[in-house]
Amino acid sequence: MANNKGSLRSTIAVSLTNYLDAGAIVAGASGLTLWQNYLGLSEVHLGWLNFISANCLGAALGAIIGGFLADKYGRKFIFTYNLLVYMLGVLTIMFSVNFPMLLCGFLITGISVGVGVPASWTYISESSEVNNRGRNICISQMSWGFGPMCILLLGMLFAPGGYLFSWVESLAHTVGGAGLAENAVNVFSSRIVFFSLFVVAFIAWNLQRRLQESAEFEATKASGQKTSLLDNIKILFQNNIAVKTVCFLASIYLTWNLVASVMGFFQPHIYETAGGVTNEQANWMNCIQWAIIVGVTFIVSKFIDKVAHKAIYVFGLLVAICAWVVIVTIGVNGPAGLWLFAVLWGIQGGSSPQIFYALWGSELFPAKFRAGAQGLMFFIVRGLSAVWGLIFTIIYGENGEGFTVAAFCMIALLTISLIVGFIGCPNTRCKPLDQITRERYGNTV
């Protein structure tokens, strides 16, 4: 029981990385208009901010670097220093007075997010008991849901017209003087939201730097195996089983994430343009949807170590496909279709391929290059998602006129994820990581 509690405590500490990842994406997206008005930014400027942020290139670059660093120097090395970089990025955004500062802050934060993700998923699996590994991964995904939900709530409270905006105005005039321009006052609401991320990052850093190093990593290090970055990259790409595993996991995660990344960044905009609701209504619907995701993930965490993974995986993707079928049948022009879509997408989020990508990604690779392989896949997925985001805006159109065509594209992508995952679903439930490694790789690594 003591070990069980210990793994739960370490899981919660490490899962704050997921909160900070999703929170950075939503905080950046929700405050774009405020920064645009304050700094006089063009659509090109906004495109660059999205492209290098935690949602796209910044995280992609950080992941491939951080994954191999975690395999070289240890998981604790990442936990000791990475969130200091995150706090630097958030502070740079908070105090930005021009576009280069803002761009630099987005890039630093994005890279830090990418560095932390492979190490956190790897550490959670390596520190979990065999009968709680799936549960602990689900807890980390719940943290990913709490991030957007909390940031959206804070954004609505502090935004111009929000319930706490008068407090924002007072703070802005105290700092900047009574003659501060309206746009400069309004952007303080975004600065405060980013400050909340700084506070959580500081708490998470203090918790994570006290964690013990992963026993799996220590065992690999003690074995005397080579652990240089080039050696691990070479072994990863020369091992046929590892290459096939990368292709499998990247396929199920990429096809789902191409849909999910669009929803994460453009969902309020879709609700407003295609659904015809107000900005406030769209934000509340989005917030409720994230609450559903957290609730369903909690339920899944109770069964994932007891029920066949294939059943949960197929259920989540069938619900996801049904959500987009609503678009091409009922439509989202009325409240019934819009809410049905929102609820279904929330349910699928609680049993999504991201849960199984995080779980299988840490189970199906040897400890020697476990984090590095995850970093490589995260790099591929986030990088291609950035490109897909640009393509989606062209298909969708200015006012949602291409939404039906986009929905068929989403259904096709989700169907691919369903078929590939159904065929390739591994049998790893409740097996020790070293047993899984021996069964898959024998003595080849």
C-alpha positions in Angstrom: 0.0 0.0 0.0 2.9 2.4 0.7 4.2 1.9 -2.8 0.8 2.4 -4.2 0.5 5.8 -2.4 4.0 6.7 -3.4 3.4 6.1 -7.1 0.2 8.2 -6.8 2.0 11.1 -5.2 4.7 11.1 -7.8 2.1 10.7 -10.6 0.3 13.8 -9.4 3.5 15.8 -9.2 4.6 14.8 -12.6 1.1 15.2 -14.1 1.3 19.0 -13.4 3.5 19.0 -16.6 0.4 18.1 -18.6 -1.6 20.9 -16.9 1.1 23.4 -17.9 1.2 22.0 -21.5 -2.5 22.3 -22.1 -2.8 25.4 -20.1 -0.1 27.2 -22.2 -1.9 26.3 -25.4 -5.3 27.6 -24.2 -3.8 30.7 -22.5 -2.0 31.6 -25.7 -5.1 31.0 -27.9 -7.5 32.8 -25.6 -5.3 35.9 -25.3 -4.3 36.3 -29.0 -6.9 39.0 -29.8 -5.9 41.0 -26.7 -2.2 40.9 -27.7 -3.1 41.7 -31.3 -4.9 44.9 -30.3 -2.3 45.9 -27.8 0.7 45.4 -30.1 -1.0 46.0 -33.5 -0.2 42.6 -34.8 -1.2 41.3 -38.2 -2.7 37.8 -39.0 0.9 36.8 -40.1 2.2 37.7 -36.6 -0.6 35.6 -35.1 0.3 32.7 -37.4 3.9 32.8 -36.2 2.8 32.8 -32.6 0.7 29.7 -33.1 3.4 28.0 -35.3 6.2 28.2 -32.7 4.0 27.8 -29.6 3.3 24.8 -27.3 0.7 23.7 -29.8 3.1 23.2 -32.7 6.8 23.7 -33.5 8.1 24.7 -30.1 6.7 21.6 -28.4 7.8 19.4 -31.4 11.4 20.7 -31.1 11.4 20.4 -27.3 10.1 16.8 -27.4 12.8 15.4 -29.6 15.5 17.1 -27.6 14.0 16.3 -24.2 13.2 12.7 -24.9 16.8 11.8 -25.7 18.1 14.0 -22.9 15.9 12.0 -20.5 17.5 8.8 -21.7 21.0 10.2 -21.5 20.9 12.1 -18.2 17.8 10.7 -16.5 14.2 11.6 -15.9 15.0 13.6 -12.8 17.4 15.8 -14.8 14.5 17.0 -16.8 12.3 17.6 -13.7 15.1 19.5 -12.0 15.7 22.1 -14.7 13.0 22.1 -17.3 10.3 24.0 -15.4 12.8 26.8 -14.7 12.8 27.3 -18.5 9.0 27.2 -18.6 8.8 29.9 -15.9 11.3 32.0 -17.9 9.1 31.7 -21.0 5.9 32.6 -19.1 7.6 35.6 -17.5 8.8 36.8 -20.9 5.2 36.7 -22.2 3.9 38.4 -19.0 6.2 41.4 -19.4 6.1 41.6 -23.2 5.9 45.1 -24.7 6.6 44.2 -28.3 6.2 41.4 -30.8 9.8 39.9 -30.5 9.4 39.6 -26.8 6.1 37.9 -27.2 7.4 35.5 -29.9 10.4 34.7 -27.8 8.2 33.9 -24.8 5.9 31.6 -26.8 8.9 29.8 -28.2 10.7 29.2 -24.9 7.4 28.0 -23.3 6.7 25.7 -26.2 10.1 24.1 -26.1 9.9 23.6 -22.4 6.5 21.9 -22.8 7.9 19.6 -25.4 11.0 18.7 -23.3 8.7 17.8 -20.3 6.1 15.5 -22.0 8.2 12.4 -22.9 10.0 12.4 -19.5 6.7 12.8 -17.6 4.9 9.9 -19.4 8.0 7.7 -19.1 8.5 8.4 -15.4 4.8 7.7 -14.6 4.9 4.3 -16.2 8.3 3.4 -14.7 7.3 4.4 -11.2 3.8 2.7 -11.3 2.8 -0.7 -10.0 1.8 -3.1 -12.8 -1.8 -3.0 -11.7 -1.9 0.8 -11.6 0.0 1.9 -14.6 -3.1 2.6 -16.7 -4.7 4.4 -13.8 -1.7 6.6 -13.3 -1.6 7.5 -17.0 -5.3 8.4 -16.8 -4.5 10.7 -13.9 -2.0 12.5 -16.0 -4.6 12.9 -18.7 -7.1 14.3 -16.2 -4.5 17.0 -15.5 -4.4 17.7 -19.2 -8.1 18.3 -19.0 -7.9 20.5 -15.9 -5.5 22.8 -17.6 -7.8 24.1 -20.4 -10.8 24.1 -18.0 -9.1 26.3 -15.4 -7.5 28.6 -17.9 -10.8 29.1 -19.8 -12.5 29.9 -16.5 -9.8 32.4 -15.5 -9.9 33.9 -19.0 -13.6 34.5 -18.9 -13.4 36.0 -15.4 -10.6 38.4 -16.1 -11.4 39.2 -19.8 -12.9 42.6 -20.7 -16.5 42.4 -19.6 -15.8 39.6 -17.2 -16.8 39.5 -13.5 -13.3 40.4 -12.3 -12.3 42.8 -15.0 -12.6 45.8 -12.6 -9.9 44.3 -10.5 -7.8 43.9 -13.7 -8.3 47.6 -14.5 -7.2 48.6 -11.0 -4.1 46.6 -11.2 -3.3 47.8 -14.7 -3.6 51.5 -13.7 -1.6 50.9 -10.6 1.3 49.4 -12.6 1.0 51.5 -15.8 -0.5 54.8 -14.5 -3.9 56.4 -14.9 -3.3 57.3 -18.5 -2.8 53.7 -19.7 -4.5 53.1 -23.0 -7.5 50.8 -23.2 -5.8 48.1 -25.2 -2.9 48.1 -22.7 -5.4 47.7 -19.8 -7.2 44.9 -21.6 -4.1 42.8 -22.2 -3.5 42.7 -18.5 -6.1 40.0 -18.3 -3.9 37.8 -20.4 -0.8 38.6 -18.3 -2.7 37.5 -15.2 -3.7 34.2 -16.8 0.0 33.5 -17.7 0.9 34.5 -14.1 -1.3 31.7 -12.9 0.7 29.3 -15.0 3.9 30.7 -13.5 2.5 29.9 -10.0 1.6 26.4 -10.9 5.0 25.8 -12.6 6.8 27.0 -9.5 4.7 24.6 -7.3 5.3 21.8 -9.8 9.1 22.4 -10.0 9.4 22.3 -6.2 7.5 18.9 -6.1 9.3 17.4 -9.1 12.8 18.2 -8.1 12.4 16.2 -4.9 11.4 13.0 -6.8 13.7 10.0 -6.8 15.3 8.9 -10.1 13.4 6.2 -12.0 14.6 2.7 -10.9 14.4 1.6 -14.6 16.8 4.3 -15.6 19.1 3.6 -12.7 19.2 -0.1 -13.7 20.0 0.7 -17.3 22.8 3.0 -16.2 24.2 0.5 -13.7 24.3 -2.2 -16.4 27.1 -0.3 -18.2 25.2 0.0 -21.5 26.1 2.9 -23.8 23.7 5.7 -23.3 25.0 8.4 -25.6 22.4 10.3 -27.7 23.8 9.0 -31.0 24.0 5.4 -29.8 20.4 5.5 -28.7 19.2 7.1 -31.9 21.2 4.5 -33.9 19.8 1.6 -31.9 16.2 2.9 -32.2 16.3 3.1 -36.0 18.2 -0.1 -36.5 15.9 -2.2 -34.5 13.0 -3.5 -36.7 10.6 -4.0 -33.7 11.3 -0.4 -32.5 10.7 1.0 -35.9 7.4 -0.9 -36.4 6.3 0.3 -32.9 7.1 3.9 -33.8 5.1 3.6 -37.0 2.1 2.0 -35.1 2.0 4.6 -32.3 2.7 7.6 -34.5 -0.2 6.4 -36.8 -2.8 6.0 -34.1 -1.8 9.3 -32.4 -1.2 11.4 -35.5 -4.6 10.6 -37.1 -6.5 11.3 -33.9 -4.3 14.4 -33.0 -4.9 16.0 -36.4 -8.5 16.2 -35.3 -7.9 17.0 -31.7 -5.4 19.7 -32.3 -7.8 21.6 -34.5 -10.5 21.3 -31.9 -8.1 22.4 -29.2 -7.2 25.7 -31.0 -10.2 26.4 -33.2 -13.2 25.0 -31.2 -14.6 28.3 -29.8 -14.2 29.8 -33.3 -16.1 26.8 -34.8 -18.9 27.1 -32.3 -19.2 30.8 -33.1 -19.1 30.7 -36.9 -20.7 27.3 -37.6 -22.9 27.1 -34.5 -23.9 30.8 -34.4 -23.4 31.2 -30.6 -21.7 34.2 -28.9 -18.1 34.2 -27.8 -19.1 33.8 -24.1 -21.5 30.9 -24.9 -18.7 29.2 -27.0 -16.2 29.5 -24.1 -18.7 28.1 -21.6 -19.5 25.2 -23.9 -15.8 24.5 -24.3 -15.3 24.7 -20.6 -18.2 22.2 -19.9 -16.7 19.9 -22.6 -13.4 19.8 -20.8 -15.2 19.1 -17.5 -16.8 16.1 -19.3 -13.4 14.9 -20.5 -12.0 15.1 -16.9 -15.1 13.2 -15.5 -15.0 10.4 -18.2 -11.2 10.0 -17.8 -11.7 9.5 -14.0 -14.2 6.7 -14.8 -11.9 5.1 -17.3 -9.1 5.2 -14.7 -11.1 2.8 -12.6 -11.4 0.2 -15.3 -8.3 0.6 -17.6 -6.2 -1.9 -15.6 -9.1 -4.4 -15.4 -10.7 -4.3 -18.9 -9.2 -5.2 -22.2 -7.5 -2.1 -23.7 -9.0 -2.8 -27.1 -12.6 -2.4 -25.8 -11.9 1.1 -24.3 -9.9 2.2 -27.3 -12.6 1.2 -29.8 -15.4 2.7 -27.7 -13.6 6.1 -27.6 -13.0 6.3 -31.3 -16.6 5.1 -32.2 -17.9 8.0 -30.0 -15.5 10.4 -31.7 -16.7 9.3 -35.2 -20.3 9.6 -34.0 -19.6 13.2 -32.9 -18.5 14.2 -36.4 -21.4 12.2 -38.0 -23.6 14.6 -36.1 -22.0 17.4 -38.2 -22.9 15.9 -41.6 -26.4 14.7 -40.5 -28.1 16.9 -37.8 -25.6 19.8 -38.2 -24.7 22.3 -35.5 -26.9 25.2 -36.6 -29.3 24.5 -33.8 -28.7 24.0 -30.0 -29.6 20.2 -30.1 -26.9 19.3 -32.7 -24.3 21.7 -31.2 -24.7 20.3 -27.7 -24.8 16.7 -28.9 -21.6 17.2 -30.7 -20.0 18.9 -27.7 -21.0 16.2 -25.3 -19.9 13.3 -27.6 -16.6 14.9 -28.2 -16.2 15.4 -24.5 -16.9 11.7 -23.8 -14.4 10.5 -26.5 -11.8 12.8 -24.9 -12.0 10.8 -21.7 -11.1 7.5 -23.5 -9.1 8.9 -26.4 -6.0 7.4 -28.2 -3.9 10.0 -26.4 -4.3 7.9 -23.2 -3.2 4.7 -25.0 -0.4 6.5 -26.8 1.0 7.7 -23.5 0.5 4.2 -22.0 1.8 2.1 -24.9 4.5 4.6 -25.8 6.1 4.0 -22.3 5.4 0.2 -22.4 6.5 -0.9 -25.8 10.1 0.5 -25.8 13.1 -0.5 -23.6 14.1 1.9 -20.9 17.3 2.6 -22.9 15.5 4.7 -25.5 12.0 4.8 -24.1 11.8 8.6 -23.6 13.7 9.3 -26.8 11.3 7.2 -28.9 8.3 9.1 -27.4 10.1 12.4 -28.1 10.6 11.4 -31.7 6.9 10.5 -32.2 5.8 13.7 -30.4 8.0 15.7 -32.7 6.4 14.1 -35.8 2.8 14.5 -34.5 3.0 18.1 -33.3 5.0 19.1 -36.4 2.5 17.7 -38.8 -0.4 19.0 -36.7 1.0 22.5 -37.2 0.9 22.0 -41.0 -2.6 20.5 -40.8 -3.9 23.5 -38.8 -3.0 25.7 -41.8 -4.7 23.3 -44.3 -7.8 23.1 -42.1 -8.4 26.9 -42.1 -8.4 26.7 -45.9 -10.9 23.9 -46.0 -13.1 25.4 -43.3 -13.3 28.8 -44.9 -13.8 32.3 -43.4 -17.3 31.6 -42.0 -17.5 27.9 -41.8 -18.8 27.3 -45.3 -16.5 24.3 -45.6 -17.4 22.7 -42.3 -19.1 19.7 -43.8 -16.1 18.9 -46.0 -13.9 19.3 -43.0 -16.1 16.9 -41.0 -15.7 14.2 -43.6 -11.9 14.7 -43.4 -12.1 14.3 -39.6 -14.2 11.1 -39.9 -11.7 9.6 -42.3 -8.8 10.4 -40.0 -10.6 9.0 -36.9 -11.5 5.8 -38.9 -7.9 5.3 -39.7 -6.9 5.6 -36.0 -9.7 3.1 -35.1 -8.7 0.5 -37.7 -4.9 0.7 -37.0 -5.4 0.6 -33.2 -7.8 -2.3 -33.4 -5.5 -4.4 -35.5 -2.3 -3.5 -33.6 -3.5 -3.2 -30.0 -0.8 -4.8 -27.8 -1.5 -7.2 -24.9 0.5 -5.4 -22.2 -2.1 -4.9 -19.4 -0.7 -5.6 -15.9 2.6 -6.9 -17.2 5.9 -5.6 -15.7 7.8 -3.3 -18.1 10.9 -5.6 -18.1 8.7 -8.5 -19.0 7.2 -6.6 -21.9 10.7 -5.6 -23.1 11.9 -9.3 -23.0 8.8 -10.5 -24.9 9.2 -7.9 -27.6 13.0 -7.5 -27.9 14.6 -10.5 -26.3 18.3 -9.8 -25.8 18.6 -7.6 -28.9 18.8 -4.3 -26.8 
